[in-house]
Amino acid sequence: MPLPKIDSQITFLYTLDLDASAHFYGTILELPLWLDQGGCKIYQINPAAYVGICRAGTIEAQRVSQQPNVIFTLVTEDVDAFFAALVERGARVEQWPKVNERYAIYNGFVRDPSGYLIEIQRFLPRDPVSS
């Protein structure tokens, strides 16, 4: 039996400071708030992709207090302009945009208030995969 079609995707990230994270995703990244569930705020990235920022419970708080090992990637053709706008709004730069030849991407990183890496990237032209 085939799986039904996937209609959308949500990535949930946990935070110890929901207000600071809501400011980052809503004001700095300018993502529209799609659904406010009180302890979770879900922001729309595009018509079928979302990120949920949730107040950490006891178990999640233990993980968030350590360095999170998640990279949340936003893909855009104009990495430099997007990155410049984030820096202008006070985003904390982790790595300025540069070419990553191994993965054929141009990318840079900032950190959100909970320590998650936010990658801004675009794919570079590649040679076709030979079979």
N, CA, C and O atoms as CSV, one atom per row, in Angstrom:
chain,resi,resn,atom,element,x,y,z
A,1,MET,N,N,0.840,-1.175,0.000
A,1,MET,CA,C,0.000,0.000,0.000
A,1,MET,C,C,0.891,1.246,0.000
A,1,MET,O,O,1.762,1.365,0.861
A,2,PRO,N,N,0.699,2.169,-0.933
A,2,PRO,CA,C,1.528,3.384,-0.966
A,2,PRO,C,C,1.155,4.342,0.170
A,2,PRO,O,O,0.021,4.359,0.650
A,3,LEU,N,N,2.119,5.114,0.569
A,3,LEU,CA,C,1.859,6.122,1.595
A,3,LEU,C,C,1.042,7.270,1.010
A,3,LEU,O,O,1.222,7.624,-0.155
A,4,PRO,N,N,0.145,7.856,1.804
A,4,PRO,CA,C,-0.556,9.044,1.330
A,4,PRO,C,C,0.429,10.189,1.107
A,4,PRO,O,O,1.521,10.190,1.675
A,5,LYS,N,N,0.050,11.150,0.291
A,5,LYS,CA,C,0.866,12.317,-0.018
A,5,LYS,C,C,1.135,13.119,1.257
A,5,LYS,O,O,0.249,13.271,2.097
A,6,ILE,N,N,2.343,13.624,1.395
A,6,ILE,CA,C,2.675,14.524,2.506
A,6,ILE,C,C,2.276,15.928,2.092
A,6,ILE,O,O,2.686,16.412,1.037
A,7,ASP,N,N,1.475,16.582,2.922
A,7,ASP,CA,C,0.939,17.899,2.583
A,7,ASP,C,C,1.827,19.048,3.034
A,7,ASP,O,O,1.857,20.094,2.385
A,8,SER,N,N,2.546,18.874,4.130
A,8,SER,CA,C,3.416,19.934,4.637
A,8,SER,C,C,4.418,19.343,5.606
A,8,SER,O,O,4.401,18.144,5.884
A,9,GLN,N,N,5.297,20.201,6.122
A,9,GLN,CA,C,6.360,19.749,7.015
A,9,GLN,C,C,6.549,20.791,8.107
A,9,GLN,O,O,6.548,21.991,7.832
A,10,ILE,N,N,6.713,20.326,9.365
A,10,ILE,CA,C,7.006,21.215,10.495
A,10,ILE,C,C,8.229,20.668,11.224
A,10,ILE,O,O,8.289,19.483,11.551
A,11,THR,N,N,9.194,21.532,11.472
A,11,THR,CA,C,10.336,21.202,12.321
A,11,THR,C,C,10.103,21.890,13.659
A,11,THR,O,O,9.857,23.096,13.698
A,12,PHE,N,N,10.178,21.138,14.760
A,12,PHE,CA,C,9.996,21.717,16.086
A,12,PHE,C,C,11.350,21.856,16.783
A,12,PHE,O,O,12.142,20.916,16.846
A,13,LEU,N,N,11.585,23.059,17.300
A,13,LEU,CA,C,12.794,23.362,18.063
A,13,LEU,C,C,12.368,23.795,19.458
A,13,LEU,O,O,11.366,24.493,19.612
A,14,TYR,N,N,13.119,23.390,20.473
A,14,TYR,CA,C,12.774,23.721,21.853
A,14,TYR,C,C,13.658,24.834,22.382
A,14,TYR,O,O,14.828,24.940,22.015
A,15,THR,N,N,13.093,25.659,23.244
A,15,THR,CA,C,13.806,26.808,23.775
A,15,THR,C,C,13.525,26.996,25.260
A,15,THR,O,O,12.457,26.636,25.754
A,16,LEU,N,N,14.495,27.561,25.959
A,16,LEU,CA,C,14.305,27.929,27.357
A,16,LEU,C,C,13.703,29.329,27.468
A,16,LEU,O,O,13.153,29.686,28.510
A,17,ASP,N,N,13.803,30.124,26.399
A,17,ASP,CA,C,13.295,31.503,26.396
A,17,ASP,C,C,12.413,31.706,25.171
A,17,ASP,O,O,12.886,32.124,24.115
A,18,LEU,N,N,11.128,31.405,25.326
A,18,LEU,CA,C,10.199,31.473,24.196
A,18,LEU,C,C,10.070,32.895,23.659
A,18,LEU,O,O,9.941,33.084,22.449
A,19,ASP,N,N,10.102,33.891,24.531
A,19,ASP,CA,C,9.981,35.276,24.059
A,19,ASP,C,C,11.151,35.674,23.164
A,19,ASP,O,O,10.942,36.270,22.107
A,20,ALA,N,N,12.378,35.353,23.571
A,20,ALA,CA,C,13.558,35.690,22.766
A,20,ALA,C,C,13.535,34.946,21.433
A,20,ALA,O,O,13.862,35.519,20.394
A,21,SER,N,N,13.151,33.674,21.463
A,21,SER,CA,C,13.090,32.893,20.228
A,21,SER,C,C,11.976,33.393,19.316
A,21,SER,O,O,12.154,33.451,18.099
A,22,ALA,N,N,10.826,33.756,19.893
A,22,ALA,CA,C,9.722,34.294,19.095
A,22,ALA,C,C,10.156,35.602,18.421
A,22,ALA,O,O,9.805,35.859,17.269
A,23,HIS,N,N,10.914,36.417,19.139
A,23,HIS,CA,C,11.432,37.653,18.546
A,23,HIS,C,C,12.360,37.329,17.364
A,23,HIS,O,O,12.265,37.957,16.309
A,24,PHE,N,N,13.248,36.358,17.542
A,24,PHE,CA,C,14.197,35.984,16.489
A,24,PHE,C,C,13.460,35.501,15.237
A,24,PHE,O,O,13.719,35.998,14.141
A,25,TYR,N,N,12.547,34.542,15.386
A,25,TYR,CA,C,11.878,33.954,14.220
A,25,TYR,C,C,10.830,34.894,13.623
A,25,TYR,O,O,10.653,34.930,12.405
A,26,GLY,N,N,10.138,35.650,14.466
A,26,GLY,CA,C,9.096,36.537,13.977
A,26,GLY,C,C,9.594,37.887,13.496
A,26,GLY,O,O,9.086,38.421,12.510
A,27,THR,N,N,10.599,38.452,14.193
A,27,THR,CA,C,11.071,39.801,13.865
A,27,THR,C,C,12.355,39.790,13.047
A,27,THR,O,O,12.442,40.480,12.031
A,28,ILE,N,N,13.340,39.031,13.466
A,28,ILE,CA,C,14.618,39.015,12.749
A,28,ILE,C,C,14.485,38.237,11.439
A,28,ILE,O,O,14.898,38.727,10.388
A,29,LEU,N,N,13.912,37.030,11.490
A,29,LEU,CA,C,13.724,36.251,10.252
A,29,LEU,C,C,12.456,36.661,9.494
A,29,LEU,O,O,12.272,36.269,8.342
A,30,GLU,N,N,11.586,37.443,10.131
A,30,GLU,CA,C,10.326,37.903,9.532
A,30,GLU,C,C,9.437,36.769,9.040
A,30,GLU,O,O,8.788,36.892,8.001
A,31,LEU,N,N,9.406,35.665,9.783
A,31,LEU,CA,C,8.497,34.577,9.430
A,31,LEU,C,C,7.128,34.887,10.018
A,31,LEU,O,O,7.036,35.259,11.187
A,32,PRO,N,N,6.062,34.741,9.234
A,32,PRO,CA,C,4.732,35.014,9.767
A,32,PRO,C,C,4.308,33.948,10.785
A,32,PRO,O,O,4.513,32.752,10.577
A,33,LEU,N,N,3.712,34.412,11.888
A,33,LEU,CA,C,3.185,33.491,12.890
A,33,LEU,C,C,1.947,32.825,12.305
A,33,LEU,O,O,0.974,33.501,11.971
A,34,TRP,N,N,1.980,31.520,12.183
A,34,TRP,CA,C,0.884,30.765,11.585
A,34,TRP,C,C,-0.096,30.280,12.650
A,34,TRP,O,O,-1.309,30.291,12.443
A,35,LEU,N,N,0.450,29.850,13.803
A,35,LEU,CA,C,-0.393,29.321,14.874
A,35,LEU,C,C,0.296,29.550,16.210
A,35,LEU,O,O,1.458,29.183,16.385
A,36,ASP,N,N,-0.417,30.155,17.149
A,36,ASP,CA,C,0.102,30.371,18.502
A,36,ASP,C,C,-0.631,29.421,19.431
A,36,ASP,O,O,-1.829,29.577,19.669
A,37,GLN,N,N,0.086,28.437,19.955
A,37,GLN,CA,C,-0.500,27.450,20.848
A,37,GLN,C,C,-0.128,27.735,22.304
A,37,GLN,O,O,-0.237,26.853,23.156
A,38,GLY,N,N,0.301,28.937,22.586
A,38,GLY,CA,C,0.727,29.279,23.939
A,38,GLY,C,C,2.172,28.895,24.147
A,38,GLY,O,O,3.058,29.736,23.999
A,39,GLY,N,N,2.434,27.645,24.489
A,39,GLY,CA,C,3.796,27.165,24.715
A,39,GLY,C,C,4.542,26.834,23.444
A,39,GLY,O,O,5.740,26.555,23.486
A,40,CYS,N,N,3.858,26.858,22.313
A,40,CYS,CA,C,4.476,26.617,21.004
A,40,CYS,C,C,3.962,27.670,20.036
A,40,CYS,O,O,2.765,27.952,19.986
A,41,LYS,N,N,4.874,28.245,19.272
A,41,LYS,CA,C,4.508,29.195,18.228
A,41,LYS,C,C,5.010,28.613,16.916
A,41,LYS,O,O,6.191,28.293,16.782
A,42,ILE,N,N,4.107,28.477,15.948
A,42,ILE,CA,C,4.465,27.872,14.672
A,42,ILE,C,C,4.502,28.970,13.611
A,42,ILE,O,O,3.521,29.680,13.388
A,43,TYR,N,N,5.664,29.086,12.965
A,43,TYR,CA,C,5.889,30.106,11.938
A,43,TYR,C,C,5.908,29.454,10.571
A,43,TYR,O,O,6.418,28.346,10.404
A,44,GLN,N,N,5.342,30.156,9.588
A,44,GLN,CA,C,5.295,29.636,8.226
A,44,GLN,C,C,6.520,30.103,7.451
A,44,GLN,O,O,6.855,31.288,7.451
A,45,ILE,N,N,7.182,29.158,6.790
A,45,ILE,CA,C,8.351,29.451,5.970
A,45,ILE,C,C,7.924,29.646,4.520
A,45,ILE,O,O,8.357,30.589,3.858
A,46,ASN,N,N,7.078,28.755,4.036
A,46,ASN,CA,C,6.455,28.869,2.717
A,46,ASN,C,C,5.127,28.126,2.805
A,46,ASN,O,O,4.794,27.640,3.885
A,47,PRO,N,N,4.354,28.011,1.732
A,47,PRO,CA,C,3.020,27.411,1.863
A,47,PRO,C,C,2.981,25.995,2.454
A,47,PRO,O,O,1.927,25.561,2.919
A,48,ALA,N,N,4.089,25.276,2.447
A,48,ALA,CA,C,4.046,23.901,2.952
A,48,ALA,C,C,5.122,23.587,3.981
A,48,ALA,O,O,5.315,22.422,4.327
A,49,ALA,N,N,5.828,24.601,4.479
A,49,ALA,CA,C,6.899,24.342,5.439
A,49,ALA,C,C,6.793,25.300,6.620
A,49,ALA,O,O,6.529,26.491,6.452
A,50,TYR,N,N,7.004,24.759,7.815
A,50,TYR,CA,C,6.831,25.511,9.048
A,50,TYR,C,C,7.952,25.175,10.033
A,50,TYR,O,O,8.598,24.131,9.937
A,51,VAL,N,N,8.162,26.087,10.978
A,51,VAL,CA,C,9.045,25.807,12.100
A,51,VAL,C,C,8.263,26.130,13.369
A,51,VAL,O,O,7.675,27.204,13.495
A,52,GLY,N,N,8.267,25.197,14.292
A,52,GLY,CA,C,7.594,25.385,15.571
A,52,GLY,C,C,8.626,25.645,16.654
A,52,GLY,O,O,9.578,24.880,16.814
A,53,ILE,N,N,8.433,26.725,17.394
A,53,ILE,CA,C,9.324,27.068,18.501
A,53,ILE,C,C,8.536,26.815,19.784
A,53,ILE,O,O,7.508,27.448,20.022
A,54,CYS,N,N,9.021,25.889,20.607
A,54,CYS,CA,C,8.264,25.451,21.775
A,54,CYS,C,C,9.057,25.646,23.061
A,54,CYS,O,O,10.268,25.429,23.111
A,55,ARG,N,N,8.331,26.066,24.104
A,55,ARG,CA,C,8.935,26.184,25.434
A,55,ARG,C,C,9.353,24.784,25.872
A,55,ARG,O,O,8.554,23.849,25.828
A,56,ALA,N,N,10.582,24.647,26.286
A,56,ALA,CA,C,11.114,23.347,26.668
A,56,ALA,C,C,10.495,22.864,27.971
A,56,ALA,O,O,10.371,23.618,28.936
A,57,GLY,N,N,10.111,21.597,27.978
A,57,GLY,CA,C,9.701,20.937,29.212
A,57,GLY,C,C,10.951,20.433,29.923
A,57,GLY,O,O,12.062,20.772,29.516
A,58,THR,N,N,10.800,19.653,30.946
A,58,THR,CA,C,11.933,19.185,31.742
A,58,THR,C,C,12.945,18.408,30.918
A,58,THR,O,O,14.143,18.678,31.001
A,59,ILE,N,N,12.488,17.455,30.129
A,59,ILE,CA,C,13.406,16.618,29.340
A,59,ILE,C,C,14.080,17.449,28.260
A,59,ILE,O,O,15.296,17.366,28.085
A,60,GLU,N,N,13.303,18.254,27.532
A,60,GLU,CA,C,13.877,19.074,26.468
A,60,GLU,C,C,14.835,20.116,27.024
A,60,GLU,O,O,15.831,20.441,26.378
A,61,ALA,N,N,14.550,20.647,28.215
A,61,ALA,CA,C,15.408,21.666,28.825
A,61,ALA,C,C,16.812,21.135,29.063
A,61,ALA,O,O,17.788,21.871,28.917
A,62,GLN,N,N,16.920,19.871,29.426
A,62,GLN,CA,C,18.241,19.272,29.625
A,62,GLN,C,C,19.025,19.271,28.323
A,62,GLN,O,O,20.231,19.521,28.324
A,63,ARG,N,N,18.351,18.991,27.213
A,63,ARG,CA,C,19.019,18.968,25.909
A,63,ARG,C,C,19.336,20.371,25.417
A,63,ARG,O,O,20.414,20.606,24.873
A,64,VAL,N,N,18.401,21.317,25.604
A,64,VAL,CA,C,18.600,22.683,25.127
A,64,VAL,C,C,19.723,23.370,25.888
A,64,VAL,O,O,20.435,24.203,25.327
A,65,SER,N,N,19.886,23.026,27.166
A,65,SER,CA,C,20.933,23.677,27.959
A,65,SER,C,C,22.325,23.280,27.477
A,65,SER,O,O,23.295,23.985,27.755
A,66,GLN,N,N,22.440,22.172,26.766
A,66,GLN,CA,C,23.690,21.804,26.109
A,66,GLN,C,C,23.659,22.440,24.728
A,66,GLN,O,O,22.636,23.000,24.334
A,67,GLN,N,N,24.745,22.368,23.995
A,67,GLN,CA,C,24.760,22.931,22.639
A,67,GLN,C,C,23.872,22.078,21.741
A,67,GLN,O,O,24.164,20.899,21.540
A,68,PRO,N,N,22.779,22.650,21.188
A,68,PRO,CA,C,21.922,21.860,20.292
A,68,PRO,C,C,22.694,21.385,19.062
A,68,PRO,O,O,23.572,22.089,18.563
A,69,ASN,N,N,22.364,20.196,18.580
A,69,ASN,CA,C,23.066,19.647,17.413
A,69,ASN,C,C,22.143,19.573,16.199
A,69,ASN,O,O,22.163,18.601,15.445
A,70,VAL,N,N,21.341,20.609,16.027
A,70,VAL,CA,C,20.430,20.713,14.890
A,70,VAL,C,C,20.862,21.900,14.045
A,70,VAL,O,O,21.229,22.950,14.572
A,71,ILE,N,N,20.817,21.727,12.735
A,71,ILE,CA,C,21.017,22.857,11.828
A,71,ILE,C,C,19.700,23.067,11.102
A,71,ILE,O,O,19.185,22.164,10.443
A,72,PHE,N,N,19.169,24.266,11.233
A,72,PHE,CA,C,17.924,24.645,10.567
A,72,PHE,C,C,18.317,25.460,9.349
A,72,PHE,O,O,18.863,26.554,9.493
A,73,THR,N,N,18.050,24.948,8.143
A,73,THR,CA,C,18.529,25.561,6.905
A,73,THR,C,C,17.398,26.230,6.146
A,73,THR,O,O,16.329,25.654,5.942
A,74,LEU,N,N,17.665,27.468,5.731
A,74,LEU,CA,C,16.761,28.210,4.864
A,74,LEU,C,C,17.475,28.397,3.531
A,74,LEU,O,O,18.605,28.884,3.492
A,75,VAL,N,N,16.820,28.013,2.443
A,75,VAL,CA,C,17.433,28.065,1.116
A,75,VAL,C,C,16.902,29.291,0.384
A,75,VAL,O,O,15.693,29.504,0.295
A,76,THR,N,N,17.835,30.100,-0.144
A,76,THR,CA,C,17.492,31.302,-0.893
A,76,THR,C,C,18.548,31.536,-1.954
A,76,THR,O,O,19.713,31.189,-1.759
A,77,GLU,N,N,18.156,32.119,-3.066
A,77,GLU,CA,C,19.124,32.434,-4.116
A,77,GLU,C,C,20.026,33.598,-3.733
A,77,GLU,O,O,21.153,33.680,-4.223
A,78,ASP,N,N,19.564,34.503,-2.870
A,78,ASP,CA,C,20.349,35.687,-2.516
A,78,ASP,C,C,20.845,35.590,-1.072
A,78,ASP,O,O,20.377,36.304,-0.185
A,79,VAL,N,N,21.794,34.700,-0.866
A,79,VAL,CA,C,22.351,34.458,0.469
A,79,VAL,C,C,22.937,35.735,1.059
A,79,VAL,O,O,22.705,36.036,2.230
A,80,ASP,N,N,23.691,36.485,0.268
A,80,ASP,CA,C,24.358,37.676,0.799
A,80,ASP,C,C,23.363,38.719,1.302
A,80,ASP,O,O,23.555,39.268,2.387
A,81,ALA,N,N,22.309,39.005,0.544
A,81,ALA,CA,C,21.319,39.991,0.965
A,81,ALA,C,C,20.559,39.501,2.195
A,81,ALA,O,O,20.302,40.280,3.112
A,82,PHE,N,N,20.198,38.218,2.223
A,82,PHE,CA,C,19.482,37.651,3.354
A,82,PHE,C,C,20.360,37.738,4.601
A,82,PHE,O,O,19.895,38.138,5.668
A,83,PHE,N,N,21.615,37.366,4.460
A,83,PHE,CA,C,22.563,37.368,5.580
A,83,PHE,C,C,22.777,38.797,6.082
A,83,PHE,O,O,22.784,39.036,7.290
A,84,ALA,N,N,22.951,39.740,5.165
A,84,ALA,CA,C,23.163,41.141,5.545
A,84,ALA,C,C,21.965,41.666,6.342
A,84,ALA,O,O,22.142,42.396,7.317
A,85,ALA,N,N,20.759,41.300,5.934
A,85,ALA,CA,C,19.562,41.733,6.655
A,85,ALA,C,C,19.527,41.141,8.061
A,85,ALA,O,O,19.136,41.821,9.010
A,86,LEU,N,N,19.929,39.886,8.201
A,86,LEU,CA,C,19.962,39.263,9.530
A,86,LEU,C,C,20.977,39.958,10.430
A,86,LEU,O,O,20.690,40.231,11.596
A,87,VAL,N,N,22.147,40.240,9.903
A,87,VAL,CA,C,23.195,40.908,10.681
A,87,VAL,C,C,22.727,42.304,11.090
A,87,VAL,O,O,22.947,42.728,12.225
A,88,GLU,N,N,22.089,43.008,10.176
A,88,GLU,CA,C,21.564,44.352,10.475
A,88,GLU,C,C,20.549,44.319,11.609
A,88,GLU,O,O,20.408,45.289,12.353
A,89,ARG,N,N,19.844,43.203,11.736
A,89,ARG,CA,C,18.825,43.049,12.781
A,89,ARG,C,C,19.389,42.464,14.064
A,89,ARG,O,O,18.647,42.208,15.012
A,90,GLY,N,N,20.689,42.254,14.097
A,90,GLY,CA,C,21.323,41.802,15.336
A,90,GLY,C,C,21.559,40.315,15.466
A,90,GLY,O,O,21.889,39.847,16.556
A,91,ALA,N,N,21.401,39.544,14.386
A,91,ALA,CA,C,21.663,38.109,14.467
A,91,ALA,C,C,23.144,37.871,14.773
A,91,ALA,O,O,24.016,38.595,14.291
A,92,ARG,N,N,23.405,36.860,15.568
A,92,ARG,CA,C,24.770,36.525,15.968
A,92,ARG,C,C,25.418,35.638,14.903
A,92,ARG,O,O,24.998,34.500,14.694
A,93,VAL,N,N,26.440,36.165,14.234
A,93,VAL,CA,C,27.107,35.449,13.150
A,93,VAL,C,C,27.993,34.340,13.714
A,93,VAL,O,O,28.788,34.556,14.628
A,94,GLU,N,N,27.831,33.168,13.151
A,94,GLU,CA,C,28.686,32.027,13.484
A,94,GLU,C,C,29.728,31.838,12.383
A,94,GLU,O,O,30.893,31.558,12.665
A,95,GLN,N,N,29.303,31.991,11.125
A,95,GLN,CA,C,30.220,31.890,9.982
A,95,GLN,C,C,29.655,32.728,8.846
A,95,GLN,O,O,28.500,32.562,8.453
A,96,TRP,N,N,30.472,33.621,8.327
A,96,TRP,CA,C,30.062,34.451,7.194
A,96,TRP,C,C,29.897,33.574,5.955
A,96,TRP,O,O,30.555,32.539,5.851
A,97,PRO,N,N,29.035,33.962,5.013
A,97,PRO,CA,C,28.831,33.141,3.819
A,97,PRO,C,C,30.115,32.908,3.027
A,97,PRO,O,O,30.940,33.805,2.850
A,98,LYS,N,N,30.249,31.682,2.563
A,98,LYS,CA,C,31.386,31.293,1.723
A,98,LYS,C,C,31.005,30.048,0.933
A,98,LYS,O,O,30.011,29.387,1.234
A,99,VAL,N,N,31.800,29.742,-0.069
A,99,VAL,CA,C,31.568,28.560,-0.894
A,99,VAL,C,C,32.030,27.323,-0.129
A,99,VAL,O,O,33.119,27.298,0.445
A,100,ASN,N,N,31.189,26.312,-0.133
A,100,ASN,CA,C,31.522,25.009,0.422
A,100,ASN,C,C,31.598,24.062,-0.773
A,100,ASN,O,O,30.575,23.565,-1.245
A,101,GLU,N,N,32.819,23.814,-1.261
A,101,GLU,CA,C,33.008,23.014,-2.475
A,101,GLU,C,C,32.581,21.568,-2.293
A,101,GLU,O,O,32.093,20.943,-3.235
A,102,ARG,N,N,32.759,21.033,-1.103
A,102,ARG,CA,C,32.414,19.631,-0.855
A,102,ARG,C,C,30.945,19.352,-1.177
A,102,ARG,O,O,30.613,18.329,-1.775
A,103,TYR,N,N,30.068,20.283,-0.767
A,103,TYR,CA,C,28.635,20.076,-0.978
A,103,TYR,C,C,28.065,20.941,-2.105
A,103,TYR,O,O,26.860,20.918,-2.353
A,104,ALA,N,N,28.911,21.688,-2.777
A,104,ALA,CA,C,28.501,22.572,-3.880
A,104,ALA,C,C,27.382,23.516,-3.433
A,104,ALA,O,O,26.317,23.596,-4.044
A,105,ILE,N,N,27.676,24.232,-2.327
A,105,ILE,CA,C,26.727,25.213,-1.804
A,105,ILE,C,C,27.478,26.489,-1.445
A,105,ILE,O,O,28.699,26.489,-1.287
A,106,TYR,N,N,26.728,27.565,-1.322
A,106,TYR,CA,C,27.229,28.833,-0.801
A,106,TYR,C,C,26.397,29.081,0.445
A,106,TYR,O,O,25.174,29.196,0.362
A,107,ASN,N,N,27.056,29.167,1.620
A,107,ASN,CA,C,26.288,29.231,2.851
A,107,ASN,C,C,26.991,30.007,3.957
A,107,ASN,O,O,28.206,30.203,3.935
A,108,GLY,N,N,26.192,30.440,4.917
A,108,GLY,CA,C,26.669,31.080,6.128
A,108,GLY,C,C,25.765,30.668,7.277
A,108,GLY,O,O,24.685,30.118,7.060
A,109,PHE,N,N,26.211,30.937,8.506
A,109,PHE,CA,C,25.463,30.513,9.685
A,109,PHE,C,C,25.307,31.650,10.686
A,109,PHE,O,O,26.222,32.448,10.888
A,110,VAL,N,N,24.125,31.711,11.313
A,110,VAL,CA,C,23.899,32.540,12.487
A,110,VAL,C,C,23.364,31.609,13.573
A,110,VAL,O,O,23.030,30.455,13.303
A,111,ARG,N,N,23.284,32.119,14.809
A,111,ARG,CA,C,22.704,31.332,15.903
A,111,ARG,C,C,21.454,32.019,16.406
A,111,ARG,O,O,21.384,33.246,16.477
A,112,ASP,N,N,20.465,31.208,16.756
A,112,ASP,CA,C,19.264,31.772,17.371
A,112,ASP,C,C,19.497,31.892,18.878
A,112,ASP,O,O,20.532,31.437,19.367
A,113,PRO,N,N,18.574,32.486,19.623
A,113,PRO,CA,C,18.792,32.683,21.061
A,113,PRO,C,C,18.972,31.403,21.868
A,113,PRO,O,O,19.540,31.445,22.960
A,114,SER,N,N,18.504,30.266,21.360
A,114,SER,CA,C,18.667,28.996,22.069
A,114,SER,C,C,19.916,28.243,21.649
A,114,SER,O,O,20.170,27.149,22.153
A,115,GLY,N,N,20.704,28.802,20.733
A,115,GLY,CA,C,21.938,28.175,20.308
A,115,GLY,C,C,21.835,27.334,19.049
A,115,GLY,O,O,22.830,26.747,18.624
A,116,TYR,N,N,20.647,27.260,18.434
A,116,TYR,CA,C,20.514,26.496,17.199
A,116,TYR,C,C,21.225,27.214,16.060
A,116,TYR,O,O,21.148,28.437,15.936
A,117,LEU,N,N,21.914,26.441,15.234
A,117,LEU,CA,C,22.533,26.998,14.034
A,117,LEU,C,C,21.462,27.210,12.976
A,117,LEU,O,O,20.688,26.302,12.673
A,118,ILE,N,N,21.424,28.402,12.421
A,118,ILE,CA,C,20.527,28.719,11.319
A,118,ILE,C,C,21.423,28.911,10.103
A,118,ILE,O,O,22.242,29.829,10.062
A,119,GLU,N,N,21.263,28.048,9.127
A,119,GLU,CA,C,22.083,28.100,7.913
A,119,GLU,C,C,21.285,28.797,6.816
A,119,GLU,O,O,20.118,28.486,6.581
A,120,ILE,N,N,21.933,29.737,6.158
A,120,ILE,CA,C,21.359,30.390,4.993
A,120,ILE,C,C,22.193,29.904,3.808
A,120,ILE,O,O,23.406,30.112,3.782
A,121,GLN,N,N,21.560,29.262,2.830
A,121,GLN,CA,C,22.349,28.652,1.756
A,121,GLN,C,C,21.646,28.707,0.414
A,121,GLN,O,O,20.436,28.910,0.317
A,122,ARG,N,N,22.458,28.517,-0.620
A,122,ARG,CA,C,21.941,28.254,-1.962
A,122,ARG,C,C,22.793,27.141,-2.558
A,122,ARG,O,O,23.962,26.974,-2.211
A,123,PHE,N,N,22.185,26.393,-3.453
A,123,PHE,CA,C,22.899,25.324,-4.133
A,123,PHE,C,C,23.635,25.904,-5.324
A,123,PHE,O,O,23.102,26.757,-6.035
A,124,LEU,N,N,24.848,25.449,-5.544
A,124,LEU,CA,C,25.654,25.883,-6.683
A,124,LEU,C,C,25.487,24.878,-7.820
A,124,LEU,O,O,25.170,23.714,-7.575
A,125,PRO,N,N,25.696,25.317,-9.060
A,125,PRO,CA,C,25.608,24.369,-10.181
A,125,PRO,C,C,26.595,23.230,-9.985
A,125,PRO,O,O,27.721,23.442,-9.534
A,126,ARG,N,N,26.175,22.050,-10.320
A,126,ARG,CA,C,27.038,20.860,-10.202
A,126,ARG,C,C,27.117,20.165,-11.539
A,126,ARG,O,O,26.267,20.327,-12.414
A,127,ASP,N,N,28.164,19.391,-11.659
A,127,ASP,CA,C,28.244,18.520,-12.825
A,127,ASP,C,C,27.198,17.425,-12.645
A,127,ASP,O,O,26.966,16.977,-11.522
A,128,PRO,N,N,26.564,16.987,-13.729
A,128,PRO,CA,C,25.566,15.919,-13.607
A,128,PRO,C,C,26.187,14.668,-12.989
A,128,PRO,O,O,27.358,14.363,-13.216
A,129,VAL,N,N,25.399,13.966,-12.220
A,129,VAL,CA,C,25.847,12.725,-11.586
A,129,VAL,C,C,25.989,11.672,-12.666
A,129,VAL,O,O,25.061,11.433,-13.438
A,130,SER,N,N,27.153,11.044,-12.718
A,130,SER,CA,C,27.333,9.991,-13.718
A,130,SER,C,C,26.870,8.664,-13.132
A,130,SER,O,O,27.065,8.383,-11.950
A,131,SER,N,N,26.262,7.871,-13.975
A,131,SER,CA,C,25.745,6.589,-13.477
A,131,SER,C,C,26.513,5.440,-14.017
A,131,SER,O,O,26.210,4.290,-13.698
